[in-house]
Amino acid sequence: MFLGGRTLVIISVVYSCKW
C-alpha cells in the first residue's frame, strides 16, 4: 500500500473508465 485509501479510489476510477 503506497497511498492507502487514495490508491483504492484511483483504481476504482480507472476501472470505471475502462468498463
N, CA, C and O atoms as a Tripos MOL2 file, in Angstrom:
@<TRIPOS>MOLECULE
protein
   76    75    19     0     0
PROTEIN
NO_CHARGES

@<TRIPOS>ATOM
      1 N           0.8410   -1.1860    0.0000 N.3       1 MET1
      2 CA          0.0000    0.0000    0.0000 C.3       1 MET1
      3 C           0.8830    1.2460    0.0000 C.2       1 MET1
      4 O           1.6480    1.4780    0.9370 O.2       1 MET1
      5 N           0.7690    2.0400   -1.0560 N.am      2 PHE2
      6 CA          1.5880    3.2500   -1.1480 C.3       2 PHE2
      7 C           0.8710    4.4350   -0.5120 C.2       2 PHE2
      8 O           1.3520    5.0170    0.4600 O.2       2 PHE2
      9 N          -0.2790    4.7830   -1.0710 N.am      3 LEU3
     10 CA         -1.0050    5.9370   -0.5330 C.3       3 LEU3
     11 C          -2.1440    5.4970    0.3730 C.2       3 LEU3
     12 O          -2.7570    6.3160    1.0580 O.2       3 LEU3
     13 N          -2.4280    4.1790    0.3740 N.am      4 GLY4
     14 CA         -3.5030    3.6810    1.2350 C.3       4 GLY4
     15 C          -4.8700    3.7720    0.5760 C.2       4 GLY4
     16 O          -5.0950    3.1830   -0.4820 O.2       4 GLY4
     17 N          -5.7800    4.5080    1.1970 N.am      5 GLY5
     18 CA         -7.1490    4.6260    0.6670 C.3       5 GLY5
     19 C          -7.1870    5.3480   -0.6650 C.2       5 GLY5
     20 O          -8.0100    5.0370   -1.5260 O.2       5 GLY5
     21 N          -6.2910    6.3150   -0.8320 N.am      6 ARG6
     22 CA         -6.2800    7.0900   -2.0870 C.3       6 ARG6
     23 C          -6.0620    6.1610   -3.2790 C.2       6 ARG6
     24 O          -6.6700    6.3450   -4.3330 O.2       6 ARG6
     25 N          -5.1900    5.1570   -3.1090 N.am      7 THR7
     26 CA         -4.9040    4.2320   -4.2040 C.3       7 THR7
     27 C          -6.1640    3.4840   -4.6230 C.2       7 THR7
     28 O          -6.4040    3.2970   -5.8160 O.2       7 THR7
     29 N          -6.9630    3.0570   -3.6630 N.am      8 LEU8
     30 CA         -8.1960    2.3230   -3.9640 C.3       8 LEU8
     31 C          -9.1570    3.2040   -4.7460 C.2       8 LEU8
     32 O          -9.8310    2.7340   -5.6630 O.2       8 LEU8
     33 N          -9.2190    4.4730   -4.3870 N.am      9 VAL9
     34 CA        -10.1080    5.4000   -5.0880 C.3       9 VAL9
     35 C          -9.6750    5.5640   -6.5340 C.2       9 VAL9
     36 O         -10.5040    5.5270   -7.4430 O.2       9 VAL9
     37 N          -8.3720    5.7450   -6.7490 N.am     10 ILE10
     38 CA         -7.8510    5.9210   -8.1110 C.3      10 ILE10
     39 C          -8.1280    4.6800   -8.9430 C.2      10 ILE10
     40 O          -8.5480    4.7810  -10.0960 O.2      10 ILE10
     41 N          -7.8910    3.4960   -8.3540 N.am     11 ILE11
     42 CA         -8.1380    2.2420   -9.0780 C.3      11 ILE11
     43 C          -9.6060    2.1320   -9.4460 C.2      11 ILE11
     44 O          -9.9410    1.6920  -10.5460 O.2      11 ILE11
     45 N         -10.4780    2.5260   -8.5380 N.am     12 SER12
     46 CA        -11.9250    2.4700   -8.7970 C.3      12 SER12
     47 C         -12.2940    3.3650   -9.9780 C.2      12 SER12
     48 O         -13.1000    2.9820  -10.8260 O.2      12 SER12
     49 N         -11.7010    4.5540  -10.0310 N.am     13 VAL13
     50 CA        -11.9830    5.4850  -11.1260 C.3      13 VAL13
     51 C         -11.4810    4.9220  -12.4440 C.2      13 VAL13
     52 O         -12.1680    5.0120  -13.4620 O.2      13 VAL13
     53 N         -10.2860    4.3400  -12.4330 N.am     14 VAL14
     54 CA         -9.7050    3.7680  -13.6540 C.3      14 VAL14
     55 C         -10.5760    2.6210  -14.1490 C.2      14 VAL14
     56 O         -10.8400    2.5130  -15.3470 O.2      14 VAL14
     57 N         -11.0210    1.7660  -13.2360 N.am     15 TYR15
     58 CA        -11.8840    0.6420  -13.6300 C.3      15 TYR15
     59 C         -13.1890    1.1480  -14.2160 C.2      15 TYR15
     60 O         -13.7050    0.5820  -15.1800 O.2      15 TYR15
     61 N         -13.7270    2.2250  -13.6290 N.am     16 SER16
     62 CA        -14.9850    2.7910  -14.1270 C.3      16 SER16
     63 C         -14.8020    3.3010  -15.5520 C.2      16 SER16
     64 O         -15.6900    3.1410  -16.3890 O.2      16 SER16
     65 N         -13.6510    3.9140  -15.8290 N.am     17 CYS17
     66 CA        -13.3850    4.4360  -17.1740 C.3      17 CYS17
     67 C         -13.1740    3.2910  -18.1540 C.2      17 CYS17
     68 O         -13.6000    3.3630  -19.3060 O.2      17 CYS17
     69 N         -12.5080    2.2230  -17.6830 N.am     18 LYS18
     70 CA        -12.2340    1.0890  -18.5800 C.3      18 LYS18
     71 C         -13.5260    0.3530  -18.9100 C.2      18 LYS18
     72 O         -13.7780    0.0240  -20.0700 O.2      18 LYS18
     73 N         -14.3420    0.0940  -17.8960 N.am     19 TRP19
     74 CA        -15.6050   -0.6120  -18.1320 C.3      19 TRP19
     75 C         -16.6850    0.4430  -18.3130 C.2      19 TRP19
     76 O         -17.8500    0.1060  -18.5270 O.2      19 TRP19
@<TRIPOS>BOND
     1     1     2 1
     2     2     3 1
     3     3     4 2
     4     3     5 am
     5     5     6 1
     6     6     7 1
     7     7     8 2
     8     7     9 am
     9     9    10 1
    10    10    11 1
    11    11    12 2
    12    11    13 am
    13    13    14 1
    14    14    15 1
    15    15    16 2
    16    15    17 am
    17    17    18 1
    18    18    19 1
    19    19    20 2
    20    19    21 am
    21    21    22 1
    22    22    23 1
    23    23    24 2
    24    23    25 am
    25    25    26 1
    26    26    27 1
    27    27    28 2
    28    27    29 am
    29    29    30 1
    30    30    31 1
    31    31    32 2
    32    31    33 am
    33    33    34 1
    34    34    35 1
    35    35    36 2
    36    35    37 am
    37    37    38 1
    38    38    39 1
    39    39    40 2
    40    39    41 am
    41    41    42 1
    42    42    43 1
    43    43    44 2
    44    43    45 am
    45    45    46 1
    46    46    47 1
    47    47    48 2
    48    47    49 am
    49    49    50 1
    50    50    51 1
    51    51    52 2
    52    51    53 am
    53    53    54 1
    54    54    55 1
    55    55    56 2
    56    55    57 am
    57    57    58 1
    58    58    59 1
    59    59    60 2
    60    59    61 am
    61    61    62 1
    62    62    63 1
    63    63    64 2
    64    63    65 am
    65    65    66 1
    66    66    67 1
    67    67    68 2
    68    67    69 am
    69    69    70 1
    70    70    71 1
    71    71    72 2
    72    71    73 am
    73    73    74 1
    74    74    75 1
    75    75    76 2
@<TRIPOS>SUBSTRUCTURE
     1 MET1         2 RESIDUE 1 A MET
     2 PHE2         6 RESIDUE 1 A PHE
     3 LEU3        10 RESIDUE 1 A LEU
     4 GLY4        14 RESIDUE 1 A GLY
     5 GLY5        18 RESIDUE 1 A GLY
     6 ARG6        22 RESIDUE 1 A ARG
     7 THR7        26 RESIDUE 1 A THR
     8 LEU8        30 RESIDUE 1 A LEU
     9 VAL9        34 RESIDUE 1 A VAL
    10 ILE10       38 RESIDUE 1 A ILE
    11 ILE11       42 RESIDUE 1 A ILE
    12 SER12       46 RESIDUE 1 A SER
    13 VAL13       50 RESIDUE 1 A VAL
    14 VAL14       54 RESIDUE 1 A VAL
    15 TYR15       58 RESIDUE 1 A TYR
    16 SER16       62 RESIDUE 1 A SER
    17 CYS17       66 RESIDUE 1 A CYS
    18 LYS18       70 RESIDUE 1 A LYS
    19 TRP19       74 RESIDUE 1 A TRP
